[in-house]
Amino acid sequence: MSGNNVRPLLSVFPQFVQTDLASKVDQNFIDSVGGYMPMDMVVKGAYKLIEDDSKAGACLWISSRRGMEYWPTPAEEAKYLINPSISRKKSSSVAHWDVQIPQSFEKVVVHTLSHNFRRATSIVQSPLRLPLKPDHVLLKIVYAGVNASDVNFSSGSYFKGNGIDLTSRLPFDAGFEAVGIVAAIGESVKHLKVGSPAAIMTFGSYAQFTSVPSKHILAVPSPDPEIIAMLTSGLTASIGLEKAAQMESGKVVLVTAAAGGTGQFAVQLAKLAGNKVVATCGGKEKANLLRDLGVDRVIDYKVEDIKTVLKKEFPKGVDIVYESVGGKMFDICLNALAIYGRLVVIGMISQYQGEQGWKPLNYTGLCEKLLAKSQTVTGFFLVQYAHLWQQHLDRLFELYSSGRLKIALDPEKFNGLHSVADAVEYLHSGKSTGKVIVCIDPTFCKNVAKL
């Protein structure tokens, strides 16, 4: 057998498999380590290692309590690996591109405050002013990400002040996140090179070009659409579960709208951390995606009643809820929360649409419910954790590049700035599965995809 065909594999079983030899071990000791492990788990683990070429040399930990997980887990890596982002950047090659800088470019701006994104926005031509400010970077945008909160931004919900103050801000640039190529740098920018890939999470991402302070640039290995998914959606899940949910292992984690942009990350990160994951979605296609991502219990609300399933199958409640739907779903999740449980609110998409836009709701008796079971409801807003973005982005890319994290991109194609409003409406239609993205420059996107 040639060296190229040799694949070192390792499985670790911290429990006994029921065999003649194991039957001679004291039963009390068997019980103390979790009892016997079913033989079918051993067989399933063996096939898992053999069939997945990306896992050559990996260690697969198998136990009845935690199921199957590759070792080290992301939590262990973060604990013991010295600066993983640096080692990854040194070992990976980063491609560079030539960018032609035009005299003007197009961008999407909000000209009228409205939760109706199409009505609120328009595409305008803007001059491209050079030279840049000393500390600024000009980014050619290749892909932009679509988010549920685009409609909150277009209605002015994210700006402080009264109606007069908000109107005085008009027009302002739309879009939260993008990945592209550094087209030019200011004279004081020394850590970035023209032609290198970069990402941003700043206002104005629905544009062909944008100029931002260099401190807002996030280092990425390539301008791929999967990187877009890792930004607002991936970082919200990664940082939110770690900081707001204080997620550990051995818990039951419930994720709502789990087949969406951020839900897909939440279910996988919860599984990688050694938890049992329950996920809600609407539709067969979304349910199949979640099963493919390793979710233990998928609840398709078009087929089953979420409240009934949670009450019957999880009578003691769930330990963590990653909630993005709001409204009635919030009520269901709160009532399904276990003693000491933590419910993290990362959004409330069901409340964003309607004639009046984002309408706040009152939850009568909330304090009494939390007090009775020592529970916690906490909000999570990604902007307030900017100091952790690069660290967690590096971690997500490492998981993705090693095959431990899957990224689902919605198959619907949106090309050019003129399709942005279509993409926002598509996201809010409930039809999307995975992350919805817009290719800002279709010609450039094709060239990137060929690499």
N, C-alpha and C positions, 0 to 999 in steps of 0.2 A: 504494500500500500504506500503510495507516494505521500510526501509530507503535506501536500496540498489537500489531501483527502482525510487527514487526521483531524478530528474535532474533539478537543478535550471537553468533557462534560462532567458536571458534578451535581448531585442531588444530596440534600441533607435532610434526614428524617429525625426530628427530635422526639419521636414517639415510637412505640413498638408496633410492628406489623404482626398480626396474629398468625404465628407459625408454631411448629412443635417446639422449637427452641425457646421462643418467647413464652410459651405456656408454662415453662419451668420457673419463670421469674415470679417473685412474690406479687400477688394481686394488688396489695396495698401500694406497692411501688409503681405498678402499672397505672393505677388510678391517679397517683400523685403527679404523673407527667401527662395526664390528659386522656388516659385510656388507650385502646388500640386504634391505630389508623387503618381505615378501610383500604384493602388492596387495590381497589379501582382508582384511588387517588394516586397510588404509587405508579400504576400503569399510565394514568393520564399525564403525570409529571414526566415520565420517561418519553412519551410521545411528544410532549411539549418541547423538550430539549432537542429531540432528534429532528423535528419538523421545521423548527425556526432557525435558519442559518445565522441570523443576527445574534443568536445567543451562544455561539461557540465560545467556550471558556467561561461561561457564566455559572454562578452557583444558584441553584433553585432550592429554596427553603420550603418544605412541605409539612403542614401540621393541620390537625382537625380544626383547631380554633381559628387559625389565620388563613387557612387555605394554602394557595401556592403564590409565592412572591420571590422575585429575584433579589439576591443579596449582593451588595448592600442596598438598603432602601434609600430613597432620597433623603430621609431624615438622618440616616447613618452617614451618608456621604457628606451632608452639610456639617455634621458634627466632627468628622475625622479627616476629610480631604482638605488639604491646605490649598486655599484659593483655586477652586476648580475652574473658574472662568479663565484664569491666566494660563493654566496648563492646556485648556482646550484651544485658546487662541493661538498658542505657540505651535500646536500640532496640526492646526487646520489651515489650509490655504484660502486666502480671500481674493476673489477675482476683482478686477478693476475694469471700469467702463469709461469710454469717451462720451462726453455729453456736449451737445451743441447748445449754446446759450442764446435764446432769441431776444429780440428787443421788447417783446411783450408776451403775456401768457394769459390763459383763462383760469378763472376760479369761481367757485360757488359762494355767493354772499347771501346773508339774511337781510332783506330790505323791509320786511314787515313782520312784526311779532305775531306768530301764530303757531299752534301745535300742528297745523297742516303744513308739512314740510314743503310740499310742492308750491303751495300758495305763498309761503313765507320767503322762498328763495328764488334766485335767478343767477344766470351765468354772465359774468362781466369780463371785459378785457382790461388788463392792468399792465402798465409799463414795468419792465424789469430794470430796476435801478442799480447801477454799478458805479463806483465800487461799493462793496458791502461795508457795513459798520465793522470796526476792527475785530470785534468778538463774535461776529455772526457767520452763519453758514447758509449757503444757498443749496437747497435740496431739490433735485428733480424727482417728482413723485411717480412711482411706478404703480403701486397698489395702495388703495385706501380701504379702511375697514368701516363697515356699517354697524351702528349700534342703536339699541332701542331708545336711548336717551338723546338721539339726534333731534327728536321732536320736542324734547324739553329745552334743548339749547335754542332751537329756532323760535320757541315761545318766550324766551328770556328767563326761564325758571332758574337758570344757574347764575344769574347776575343779581346782585343785591341792589336795593333801592326801590323807589316808587316808579309808577308808570312813566313819569316825565323823564326821570334819570335813564330808564331803559331805552326810551325812544331816542334820546340824545346819542346813544351808542350806535345807532343804525347809520350806515350798513356795517355789518361785521362778518368776518369770514367763518365759514362752516366746516365741519369735519373735525374728528378727534384724533385720528391715528393714521399713520402712513408709513410705508417703507419705500426707499428709493436710492438714488445715487447722489453723492456729494458733487455738486456742479462747480462750486466756487467757495473759497474760504476768505475770511477777513485776515488782515495782516498780523493780528495777534494770536490767531489760532494755530497752534503748533502740533496738536495731538491728532489731527485729522488730515487725510489726504484727498485731493480731488480724484474722483473716479471710484472711491470706495463706497460700499453699501452702508446704509444707515437707516435708522427708524426714528420716528418722532411720535410723541403723544401730546400734541399741542393743538390749539384752535387753528383752523386754516388748512386742514389736511385734504379737503376736497378742492384741490388745485393742481395745475400742471407743475408749478414751482412754488416754493415757499422759502422765506428767509427767517431763520430763527437763531436765538443766541446759542452758541456752541454747547453750553451746559445742558441744553435740552436734547442733544443728539445721543441716541442709544446705539452702541456698537452692535452690529449683527454680521453674520458671516456671508449673507447673500440677500438680495431683494426679492425673496420668494413669497408667495401668498400665505404659506404656512406661518411665516414670521408675523404677518398681520394678525392671525388668530391668536398668537401668543401675547400680543400687546394688551389691549384693554380686557379682552375676554380671559386670556390665560393668566395674566397678572392678578386680575381680580380674584380668580379662584385660588391661585398659589398663595398670595399674601393674605387674602381674606380667611382662608382655612387655617393658616398658621397663626395669624395675629388676632383676628376677631373670634374665630371658632375655637382657638387653642386646641386644635385637633391632635389627638394622640392615636394610639392603636387599640384594637379590641373594642371599638365602639360601633354603634349603629348610626350611620349617616344618611340622612334623607336629602335628596337634591331635587328641587322642583325645576320645571322647564329644562330637564336634563339633556335634551338632545340639541340644545341651542349652542350659541357660540361659547358661553362661559360654562354652562352645565356640563358639556363634554369633558372639560378639563377637571371640574370638581369631582366627577364620579371616578375618574382615573387616579387622581391624586389621593383621594380617600382610600381607594383600593390599594395603591402602592404603599400607603402608610399602614396597611394591615387592618382595615375596617370592613364591616359588612355594609354594603351600599344598597339603598333603596332609591329608586328614581321614578319620577312622574313624567309623562309625555302624552301627546295626543296623536295617535296614528300608528299603523303597523310598521311603516318604514322607519319611523323614529324609534319604535320599540326594538326593532331588529338592530339598529345602530347601537343602542345602549347595551344590548346583550353582547354584541361584538366587542364592546369596550369593557366587558367583564362585570357589569352590574349584576348583583345577586338577585334582586327582585325588581322587575320593571312593572310599573302600574300604568297602563294605558287608560286614561280617563274616558276614552271613547268606548271602552269595553267594560271597564270595572269602575266601581265607586271608590274613590281614593279613601274617603273617611272610613268606609266599611272594611277595606283591606287593612288599613293601619290598625284599627281597633281589634280586628280578629287575629292578625298575624304578629302584631307587636303590642301585646296588651300592657307591657311595662313602659312602652313609649320608645321614642328614638332619642339618642343622646345629642346629636347635632343636626340642625336643619340649615341648609344653604338655600335661601329663599329669594326668588326674583320675580314672582308673579303678583303678590299682593292681593288685596280684596278678600274674597272668600277663601282663597288658598292659604292666606296668612292665618285665618281663623282655624282652618283644618290642621295646619302645622303646629300652631300653638297648643291646640288641644291634644296633639299627639306627642308632645314633648315630655320626656321622662324627668324624673327627679334629678336635679342638678343640670338639666339639659340647657343647651345654648342654641338660640335661634339667631342666625345672622341674616340681616336684611341687606341684600346687595342691589335691590331694585324692586319695581312693582309695575311691570309692563302692562298688566291688565288695567291700570288706572291712568295710563298715559294718553289714551285715545278718547274721543268723545267730543261733543260740542264745546265743552268748557276746558278741554285739555286735562292736565294733571290735577285731579281733585282729591285733596287730602281726606282721609277717613278717620273716624273716631272709633276706638276700641274700648267699649265700656267694660269695666271690671278687669282691665289688663293688669293693674298693679296687684290686685288681690290674687289673681292666678299665679303670677310670678312669685309672690310671697309664699303661697301655699306649698310650692314644690322647690323653693330655692332655685328658680330658673332665671335665665338671663336672655334678654332680647337686646341685640346690639346692631348698630348700623355699621356699614362699611362703605366708604367712599374713596376710591383709588387715588384720587388727586392728593390726599393727605399722607400718602405713603410713597411719595416720589423718590425718597432716599433709598428705597428698597427695589426700585424697578430694575436696574441693571443686574443686580445680584440674582433676582428671581428669574429674569429673562434668560440669563446664562444657564440657570438650573433647568428651566423648561427646555431650552435647546439641547442641552446635554441628554435629557431624558428622551427627547424626540430623535436625536441622531443615533442614540444607542438602541432604538427600537422599543423602549419601554413605554413610550407615550405615543398615542395615535392622534392625528389631527384630522377632523372631518370638515371639509369645505363644501358649502352648498353648491350643487352642480349648476344652478342657474347662472348664466353668464351676463354680467353687466359691464359694458365697455364704454369708456369715455365719460366725461363730466355730465353729458346730457342724460345719462342713465342713473345718476345718483338718486334722484327723486323716486324713480321706479324701484330702486334697490331698497330704499327706506320703507316704501309702502309694502314691498314684498316681505320684508322682515316682520312688519306689524300685521301681516295677513294671517300669520300662524302657519304658513306653508313651508317655511325654511327649515332645513335640517343642517346643523353645523354652522360654521361661520360664513356670513354673507360678505363678499368683498366686491370692490369695483376696480377693474383694470383701467387706470387713468389714461395710459398710453398703450393701446392695443398692439401697435407695431413693436414697441420696446418690450412688451410682455412676451411676445412670441420669441424674440431674440433671447431673452432671459431663460425661457422655458427650454430652449435648445441646449443650454449649457449643462 
